[in-house]
Amino acid sequence: MEMALVLEAQRQFARAANMEQLKAFFLEESQRLGFDSFVYALRIPTNFSNAQVIMLDGYPEGWVKRYFEAAYYESDPVMAWCISEILPIRWSDLVLEPGSAAESMMLEAAEYGLRDGVTMPVHSPQGELGILSLSLDAPLERARAIIERALPIVQLLANHLHQAVRRLGGLPQEAYSSLTMRERECLTWVADGKTSNEIAQLLGISENTVNFHLNNAMQKLDVVNRQHAVGKASLQRLIQPKPF
């Protein structure tokens, strides 16, 4: 029965016509699981110093605004977990140093009704980071029981919610998506420190042809030099180490 409800939720996400409808669908699902509120944030890496964020905000009124005004993302222990991990984290399992900025942030979150919860990171092939958090205002023992029961379902739903947000979020289709295989190949060798002459020998083409492909790639990526091109292509996961 539980799996049938999960499958229906996934179908609802896929049918959502806009972000508000998707938010309503997931709020209903989160409440069915026993949570009071949720937030989903999709961080899209536009460059290394900044990112675009798309958000479904189902949290208590005022918390997300307070979070960004206070730059709590710099000390948020949940954010730190999501950046480096792929498994969900129960907030009550976080180890917080007494008197730290992380502890202060979590204590203030509790004042908004975010006393406990669970967060599931979603790392996408495009280099994006999705963060799904579900919260509740309940005593620790009751909250932990609800979270334990919901944990496998949250893991199942997170990727489907991520895909729906990508579909509805109006993500820009930049020119870099049209990089050719040869352009990516040349950039990959640049990332390994090869010169145009060395790349030409490795690929069996002329040095002029290598420069042609690299110049085209730089134009599509809207960058100023090869190093910038490698950085942006890496950020967008357009070039990656060979799997084998």
C-alpha positions in Angstrom: 0.0 0.0 0.0 2.8 2.4 0.9 4.6 1.8 -2.4 1.4 2.5 -4.3 1.2 5.9 -2.6 4.8 6.6 -3.4 4.2 5.8 -7.1 1.1 8.0 -7.2 3.1 10.9 -5.7 5.8 10.4 -8.3 3.1 10.5 -11.0 1.8 13.7 -9.5 5.2 15.4 -9.7 5.5 14.4 -13.3 2.0 15.8 -14.1 2.5 19.2 -12.3 1.9 22.0 -14.7 3.8 24.7 -12.7 5.8 25.2 -9.6 2.9 26.2 -7.4 1.1 23.0 -8.2 4.2 21.0 -7.6 4.6 22.7 -4.2 1.0 21.8 -3.3 1.5 18.2 -4.3 4.7 17.8 -2.2 3.2 19.6 0.8 0.4 17.2 0.8 2.8 14.3 0.5 5.1 15.6 3.3 2.1 16.0 5.6 1.0 12.5 4.9 4.4 11.3 6.0 3.9 13.2 9.3 5.9 16.4 8.6 4.7 20.0 9.1 6.7 21.7 6.4 9.3 21.3 3.7 11.7 23.2 1.5 13.4 22.2 -1.7 16.3 24.2 -3.1 18.0 23.6 -6.4 21.4 25.2 -6.7 22.5 25.6 -10.3 26.2 26.4 -10.7 26.5 29.3 -13.0 30.1 30.1 -12.0 32.4 29.3 -9.0 31.6 32.5 -7.1 27.9 32.4 -7.5 24.9 30.2 -8.3 21.3 30.4 -9.4 18.8 29.0 -6.8 15.3 27.7 -7.6 13.2 27.1 -4.5 10.0 25.5 -3.4 9.4 27.2 -0.1 7.0 25.3 2.2 8.7 26.4 5.4 7.2 28.5 8.2 6.7 32.1 7.0 9.8 34.2 7.4 12.4 31.6 8.0 13.9 31.4 4.4 14.1 35.2 4.3 15.8 35.2 7.7 18.2 32.4 6.5 19.4 34.4 3.6 19.6 37.8 5.3 21.7 36.3 8.0 23.8 34.3 5.5 23.2 31.2 7.5 24.2 29.1 4.5 27.8 29.8 5.5 27.4 28.0 8.9 24.5 25.7 8.1 25.6 22.1 9.2 22.9 20.6 7.0 24.2 22.5 3.9 27.8 21.3 4.8 26.5 17.8 4.9 24.7 18.0 1.6 27.7 19.4 -0.3 29.9 16.4 0.6 27.4 13.5 1.1 24.8 11.5 -0.8 22.8 10.0 2.0 20.1 11.7 4.1 20.8 13.3 7.5 18.5 13.4 10.5 19.0 16.8 12.1 19.2 15.1 15.6 22.2 13.2 14.4 24.2 16.3 13.6 27.2 16.9 15.9 27.2 20.6 16.8 30.0 22.3 18.7 28.5 24.1 21.8 28.4 27.8 21.2 29.2 27.5 17.5 27.5 29.4 14.7 26.0 26.2 13.5 24.4 25.5 16.8 23.0 29.1 17.0 21.5 28.7 13.6 19.8 25.4 14.5 18.4 26.9 17.7 17.0 29.9 15.9 15.4 27.5 13.3 13.7 25.7 16.2 12.1 29.0 17.2 10.4 29.0 13.8 9.0 25.5 14.4 11.9 23.7 12.7 12.7 21.6 15.8 13.7 18.4 14.0 13.7 17.0 10.5 15.6 15.2 7.7 17.4 16.4 4.7 18.2 14.5 1.5 20.9 15.8 -0.9 20.5 15.2 -4.7 23.6 15.5 -6.8 22.8 15.6 -10.5 24.9 14.8 -13.6 24.7 18.5 -14.6 26.6 19.6 -11.5 23.5 20.8 -9.7 22.8 20.3 -6.0 19.3 19.7 -4.8 18.4 19.8 -1.1 15.1 18.4 0.2 14.4 19.2 3.8 11.3 18.0 5.7 10.7 19.4 9.2 8.4 19.0 12.2 7.7 20.7 15.5 7.6 17.8 17.8 9.4 16.3 20.8 12.6 14.5 19.9 11.3 11.0 20.5 8.2 11.4 18.4 10.1 13.3 15.7 12.7 10.6 15.5 10.0 7.9 15.1 8.3 9.8 12.2 11.7 10.4 10.5 12.8 6.8 10.8 9.5 5.6 9.2 9.6 8.2 6.4 13.3 8.0 5.6 13.2 5.4 2.8 10.2 7.2 1.2 12.0 10.5 1.3 15.0 8.9 -0.5 12.6 7.6 -3.2 10.8 10.8 -3.7 13.8 13.2 -3.7 15.1 12.5 -7.2 11.6 12.7 -8.7 11.0 16.0 -7.1 14.4 17.2 -8.4 13.5 16.2 -11.9 10.2 18.0 -11.7 11.8 21.2 -10.5 14.3 21.0 -13.3 11.4 20.6 -15.8 9.3 23.5 -14.4 12.1 25.8 -13.2 12.8 27.4 -16.5 16.5 26.5 -16.5 18.3 28.3 -19.3 19.4 26.3 -22.3 22.8 27.9 -22.7 25.0 27.6 -25.8 27.5 25.5 -23.9 25.0 22.6 -24.2 26.0 22.5 -27.9 29.7 21.7 -27.4 30.7 19.1 -29.9 32.5 15.9 -28.9 35.8 17.2 -30.4 35.5 20.5 -28.5 35.0 18.5 -25.3 37.9 16.3 -26.2 40.2 19.2 -26.7 39.1 20.8 -23.5 39.7 17.6 -21.6 43.3 17.5 -22.8 43.7 21.2 -21.9 42.5 20.2 -18.4 45.4 17.7 -18.3 47.9 20.4 -19.1 48.5 19.6 -22.8 49.4 22.3 -25.3 47.8 22.7 -28.7 50.7 20.9 -30.3 50.5 18.0 -27.9 46.8 17.7 -28.3 47.2 17.7 -32.1 49.6 14.7 -31.9 47.3 12.9 -29.5 44.3 13.3 -31.7 46.0 13.0 -35.0 44.8 16.4 -36.3 46.6 19.7 -37.0 47.4 22.3 -34.4 45.3 24.8 -36.3 42.4 22.4 -36.0 42.9 22.1 -32.3 42.9 25.8 -31.9 39.8 26.1 -34.0 37.9 23.7 -31.8 39.1 25.4 -28.6 38.2 28.8 -29.9 34.7 27.6 -30.7 34.3 26.1 -27.3 35.4 29.3 -25.6 32.9 31.3 -27.6 30.1 28.9 -26.7 31.0 29.0 -23.0 31.4 32.8 -23.1 34.8 32.7 -21.4 38.0 34.8 -21.8 40.7 32.1 -22.0 41.4 28.3 -22.0 41.7 28.1 -18.2 38.3 29.8 -17.8 36.9 27.4 -20.3 38.1 24.4 -18.4 36.8 25.8 -15.2 33.3 26.5 -16.6 33.1 23.2 -18.5 34.1 21.3 -15.3 31.6 23.2 -13.2 28.8 22.2 -15.7 30.1 18.6 -15.9 30.7 19.1 -19.7 34.1 17.5 -19.3 34.8 14.7 -16.8 37.4 12.1 -16.2 37.1 9.0 -18.4 35.2 6.3 -16.4 37.7 3.6 -17.3 
